[in-house]
Each structure stands twice: as structure tokens, then as C-alpha cells.
Amino acid sequence: MRKRMAFLLMIGLISFVFGCSSENVATGSKKKTENVTIRIGIQQSLGPLLLAKEKGWFEKEFEKEGVKVKWTEFQSGPPHFEAMASNNLDFGAVGNSPVISAQAANIDFKEISKSSDGLKGDAILIPKGSKIKDLKDLKGKKIAVAKGSSGFNFLYEALQHAGLKASDVEMIQLQPDEAQAAFETRKVDAWAIWEPYISYETIKNKAKVLADGETLHVYSPGFVIARSGFTKEHPDLTVQFLKVYEKARRWQNEHFDEAVSIYAEAKKLDKEVVAQALRNNPALNEPITDDIIKAQQKTADFQYSQKVIKTKIDTSKVVDNQFIKKALQELKKEGEEKNG
């Protein structure tokens, strides 16, 4: 009888200990997302981030984990990294040049997916009636550009293509809202910029594209970026972020006209401008390939040779495809289960 009582007491004690352990694990797991706020940066660009923001999809998805979402709007890519460096931003989508500058500045971030190829996403615009006919005519001209942006890098590439140096032109460092006003009032002769500004100016103001990535055979890919500290602390939330982004991207493709209407309303743009901008720079969300890494390395080496960045870098070091691969695998599995 005593042996039986001792045995039962031992079982009870083990159950109590394991029960407490399970409770601690559950509590610990809960604490991982308790009081977490995901900070997302967004630009004026049109794409899955904006669509998901307008639909409230990130908020809806992360609410299940007790996670809040905070949005911060930026005029261009470089300010994203200033916010990441000060631990005030977790995710964003930017062009190719800002990530190179950020890596050269030792900011701790990762490229977690490729968001666009960017062949027609950046361009140099000239106003209607301009006497500028080709890139060589830019010599001595004023060109508006946001320093460190994808347009900034594209301008350097275009000048080299024309046999010109940066010192041959007058670069006017302006963020897009200021640059647009300067361009439309002819205070500058040209503008190195991205979508949807390209489509807006060519459609509404009859501006012309002097050069873009397609004509110069220059890749200006876009990337979804994440603060490294966040990806290490919350890998599952990082995967979830990319799943929501991918759902928004697919919805945009499957409901193109409706997506155009949403973007047009959100940014107060004509639907014609929005549709052209989306077609010029299709949204992607996929692993970063070796070809893109090589293109980025070429851009980084070029910027180093032009003293745009002061440090030689290996662009593969900031690529982390594990999250997008897992996100796409989980979505595929979910789709298969849904379809039986």
C-alpha cells in the first residue's frame, strides 16, 4: 500500500513538474510575440505593400499572434536604413542602390526577397519640348535625383554609358516630391526617377523617357528588406510577413483592375497612370538569384569606382533566402490542402 501511495505521489509530482514546464513553454512562446510591434516602411511606390496596407491584411494576420503593426512613410529608400540603424524599422521594400549604400555603411539588415527586376522601373525623364535628344546632351545640364536612391545609381550608369562623368552634369539632390515640382516648372533639365512618377509625367505632362533600364540593359532590382535583429528574434513572423506580401501580390495579379482602382484612390492618381506603372514594373516576391547578386555586385563595384561608396563590399553577404523559400513552401502546402 505504501509503495502504491509513493508511486502515485511520484506520478503526481512528475505531472505537476511537466505541467509547469509546458505552461512555461507556452507562456514563453506567447511572450515572444507579446507586446511586439512590427514596424513597416512604405514609399510612394505602387505594389503589394500598399495593397496590403489599404486592405489591412498585415494587421488582420498579425493580430492572431497578438502583434501590432505600425506604418512609416518614406520618400525614398535610404531613410529606411537610417530607421533600421536606429532600431525603429523592421521591414520595407527598396531599390537596388539603397541596399548597397546601407551595406557599405555596415547597417545590419538582410534582403529577404526580390520584389522586382526593375528593367523599366527607373528612368531619366526630360520635359516636353526639351532640346535634349540623347544622353550626351545632358552635359552641363541640371538633373534632379534623390541621393542614394535607385534613380541615383541609374543616373550614374547612364552617364557612364554616354561617356560622361558625374562632374559633367549638375546633380540637384531632391526627394521625389521636391523634384517633381522642380521638373514640372523647368527648374531642372532632367529627372532620374522611378515609377509611378515615370508613368505620371509621360502620360499627364507628355514628358519623354530619355533612357531606362531596358534601353541600357541595366538591372535595377527591388528588394524586400528586414532588420537582421528582427529576423533572428522572430523568424516565424518574418516568414508570415512574406506570406502576407505574397498573398497581396497574387491578389493584385488576379484582380488587376480592382487593384488599379485601389491604388488610384490611395495615391490620387489616374487609373491609366497606375496601370502603366504596374505593367512597367511587375511585382515579384521570390528568392534572390545568382544573376541578381552578380548584377548587384557589378553595381556595387561601379559605385566604388565612382567613389559613391567608400568600401568594397560582397553583395551576397546581405542575401538571406531562407524566409522566402519557407513562405512559398507553406503557401503551396496550404493551397494543396485547401484544394484537397
N, C-alpha and C positions, 0 to 999 in steps of 0.2 A: 504493500500500500504506500509505504514511504517512497519507495523507488518510483511508483507511478506518479505520486504528487510532485516529486523532484523533476520527473520528466516533463510533466505538464507545465511546471513553473519555468523550466528551461525553454520550452517551446514558446511560451507566452513572452518571455524576455527577448527571445530572438525575433519574434513577430513585432514586438514593440520597437526594437532597435532598427529593424529593417523598415518598419513603417515610418519611423522618424527620418531614416535616411532617404526614403522615397519622397517624403514630404519636403525634405531639404533640397533634393534634386529638382523637384517640381518648382519649389519656391525660387531656387537658384536660376532655373530656366526662365521662370517668369520675370525675375529681376533683370535678366539680360535685356529684355525689351521694355521693362518698366521705366517710365519717365524718359524714354528715348524719343527724340525728335529728329526726323530725317530732314536735313536742310538741302533743298534742291535749287540750283541756279538755272535761270532761263533767260535767253536772249530774245531779240525781236524776230528771230528765225521762225519759220513755219515747219511744223513736224510733230512727231509723236509726243514729245514733252508737252507742247502747248495743248494738243488734243486731250491728253490725259488730265492736264490741269483744268481745262474747261469742263470736262466730264466728271471731275472729282474722283477719278479712278484710283489714284495713289492713296488718297485719304480713305476711301472705302476699303481698299485691300489691307492697308497697314493698321486700320482701326481694329481688325481682328486680332492683331498682336499687341494691342494697347499702345501702338506707336503713332505719334503725331507727325504731321507734315508741315513744313514751313517753306514758302517760296521766296526767292530773292531775284529780282530782275536786274540784268546787267546789259550794258550797251554793246559789249564785245567780249571776246574770250579771255584776254589777260586778267581782268578783275576777278574772274572765277578763282584763279590761282592765288591771288592776294588773299581772298577769303578763306581758301583752303589752308594756306600757310598760317593763318591766324586761328585755325580750328573753328571757323564759322560757316563752313560749307562741306557737304558730303558728296553730292553728285552734280553733274552738269553735262552739257553737250557743247563741244567747241570745235574749232577748225584745227588745221594741221600746224600752223605756226605757233600758236599759244602754248601747245604742249611741249614744243621744242625749247622755247624760251624758259618755260617752267622747269623742265628737266635740267637745263643748263644752270638754273638758279638753285638747284638742289631742293626743290619743293617735293614733298613726299606724296605722290599720287600714282594712280595706275590708269592706263587706258583699258577699259573692260569690254569694249566692243567697238566695232566700226559702224558709224552711223550714216556715212555717205562716201561715195567715191570722189565727188566734187569736181568732175571734169568741167561742168558748166556752172558750178556753184559760186565761183569768183570771176570777176571780170574788171577790165578797165573801161569806164564809160567816158564818152565825150558828148557834150550837149549838141542839140540840133543846130545845124548850120556851122558847126566848127570847121575851121580850115585844116585841122589835124587829119591826115589821111592814113598814116601808119605810125608804128611805134617810134620810129626815128624822129618823127616830128614833135615828140614830147620834149626834146632837148630845149632847156631854158623855160619850160612851162611849169605852172603851179599844179600840183597834184594832191588832192585830199586823200588821206588814208589814216586809219586807226593804227597807231604804232603797236607792233607785236601781234596783230591780227592775221588771219589767213590772207586778207587782202593786201596786207603789208608784205608778206612773203611773195605773193603773186606779182606784186609790182616789181620787186627786185628781180624775179625770174624774167619778167617781160623786158625789163631794161637790159638785162644781160643778153637776151635773145636779139635785141636790137643793136647790140654793140655799144650800149650806153652805160655809164656809171651812175651811182646814186647822186654823185656831186654834179651830174649834168642836168638834174632837174631840181625843182624846189618842192620838197615834200612838206605839205601843210598837215601837221598832226591834229586830226579832228575825229571825235567819235561820230558814229553814223548820223545822229540827229543834227549835229552841227554841220557835218559835211554835206548833208542833203541840202540844207539851206544855202550853203556856200556854192554848191554846184548849180542849183537852180537859179541863183542870182548872178551867175557868171563870175564869182569872185575867185574861182579856181578854173583851170582849163580842162581838168580831167579828174576822175574819181576812181580809186581802186576799192571795190566793194563786193558784197556778196548778195545772195537772194534773201528776202524778196525785193530788195531795193533795185536790183538789176531789172527785174520784170516791171516794177512800178515806173521807173524812169523811161524805159524803152516803150512802154505802152502808153502811159499818160503824158509824157513830155517829149516823146519821139527822140530820145537820146539814142546813141549808137554804141554798140559794143565794139571797141577797138581791138580787143583781144580777150579770149577766155582760155580756160584750161584745155578745151577741146582743140582750139586752133593752134595752141603752142605745145600740145601734147604734155601738159603738166598736170599731175595729180595734186589735188588739194583736198585730201580725205578729211572727213569729220570723225570725231570720236566721242563716245560716252566715257566720261572720266569719273573717278571716285577717289576720295581721300583714303590713303593706304591704311591709316589707323582705323577707319570705319570698317573697311573690308576685313581686317584681321579680327576686330571685335565682334562684327555682325555679318559673317559670311552668308548666312541664310537670308538675311534682309537684303543683302546685295544681289543675290540671285532673284529674290522676289521683286526687287526694283526693275531688273531687266525683263522679268516676265510681264510686268505691267506695261513696260515700254514696248515690248514686242506685241502685246495684245492691241495696244493703241496703233502701232504701225500697221498691223494686219487689218484692223478696222478701217484705217484710212484708205488702204488699197481697195477693200471690199465695198466701201461706201464713199467713193471718191467725191461725188457731187455734194453729199451731205457734209463731208469733211471740209470741202471748199467753203461752204456756207458758214460753217462754224469758225473757220479761220478768218474769213472776210468780216464777220461780225466782231470777232475778238480784236482784230487789228484795224478795223475801219478801212478795209481795202476793197477794191472792186474784185468781184469773183474772177474776172478774166486775168487779173494780175496774180491772184492766188493760184489759179490753175496752172498758169505758165511757170510760176516759181516752183511748184511741186513737181512738175514734169521735168524741169531743168535740173533739179537736184533731188532725185528719188531717195526716200528714206530707207535706210538699211539698219539691220541690227544683227551682226554676225561676227564670228571670230576674225581677228586681225591677221591677215595672211602674210606670208613671207614677202610677197610682191609689194604690199603696202609698207611693210617695215623697211624694205630696200628703198622705196620711194621717199619715205621719211628720213632715212639715213642720208640720201642724196640731198634732201632739203637742208638737213642739219649741217652737213659738210659745206654746202653752199653758203649758208648763213655764217658759218665760222670763217670761211674765206673772205666774206664781205664785212667781217667784224660786227655782225648783228648780234651774235652771241660770242662770249669770250672764252668758252670752254668747249673742247671737243667732247662729244657725247656718243653713246651707243644707244640708239633709239629702241632697240629690242628690250632694254632693261626695264622700261615702264609698261611693257605689254603684259597683260595677265588675262588669258583667255578662259581660265577655269570657270569663271562665273557665267559667261555667256553660253559656254558649252553645256553646263548643267541646266541653265534656264531653258534652253532649247530642247534638251532631252526630256525635262519634266513636262514641258508643254506638249511634246509629241506623245508622251505616255498618257497624259490627261486626255488628249484628243482621241487616242486609241480606246481608252476605257469608256469615254463618252459615246463613241460610235459602236461599242460592243465588241 
